[in-house]
Amino acid sequence: MLNIAPVKSTPYPKLRSCIDDCIQAVAEWQGTDSKCMYGHAWQMSFAEEQSPGQLLAERLVLPRIDTGAMASYHGLIFNYIERQGPERSREFLLDMLESRLSAGMPVLVGFDSYDCPWCVAYRRLHTSHACLAVGLDRPGNIIYLTDAYYDKPLEAVDFDVLEQACSFYALFELCPPSRSYTDWQTTLQEMLDCPAGQLQPGGVTANLQAYADAYLEAGLGSDPSPEADSRFKVYANALPISRIRFGLFLELLNREARLPGLASLSERYLKTGEEWNLLHQFMLQIRLTGNKPSARAKIHKRMGRIISQEEQLLEECVQLAVQAGTCL
């Protein structure tokens, strides 16, 4: 049995990713960190509508965690694997878990929270959740899980239940770090310097504005069901979480830099994440009370203020990054 303490990836109880929590728990167990994987979390795109009435929040496009940065800066490799083909086999999963746990490394297991008794979605909503597998009793058909998201140090679960619900898993490896975030300016510059043809810092404002304008025009959509509200919360949470992620990345850099400008940027990005979350709650309330254009206009105005804040924050990040005498 691996003794891995459940660790929260952010200080926000409802604005966290269960996968982030798993990764941070493993990182701290190994005496390192993982927050350089948040270095591109400033990005945000808004996709074209794929079908009539598509849920507004489903059109938000936000970056995944940067596993390459996690490996190079923190020495922790994270490989995400869908259960397809041979991986769908019960024996394959058991053998893999037994092998990895015997080697002294946990396995992240992702499954449908509809089948997880301690999840709020249990028997209510089909959505994914992730825990760390830290032990296996193969003869007893029991798998032992640590769930940082729900602060569960150890849960014994019938393997048959997990195996049926499990749709993906992820493996951890250790490697020698090849970069150091103590050179905070270079690290920040690399995270903001995107190749030609990809989203640049200056393009975030336009994408956020497109999201705001689409909301002003139609609101959240015509589906009034509780399931639609739940789906909106799942997708919409990605935007505030991404802002909090980037704030935590800047906080990590500031541990080395001790620079008032970095500290301020980190705090303000965290605050922006809180503001997006609150705004999304208001958007749900407005839909429930009739989706009136006048109410949407007020929200649209508030969205504009947050967008202006984000524009200013990214400009300040760029300015800090070029202080070393290089240009983005």
Order of alpha helices (4+ residues) and beta strands (2+ residues): alpha-beta-beta-alpha-beta-alpha-beta-beta-beta-beta-alpha-beta-alpha-alpha-alpha-alpha-alpha-alpha
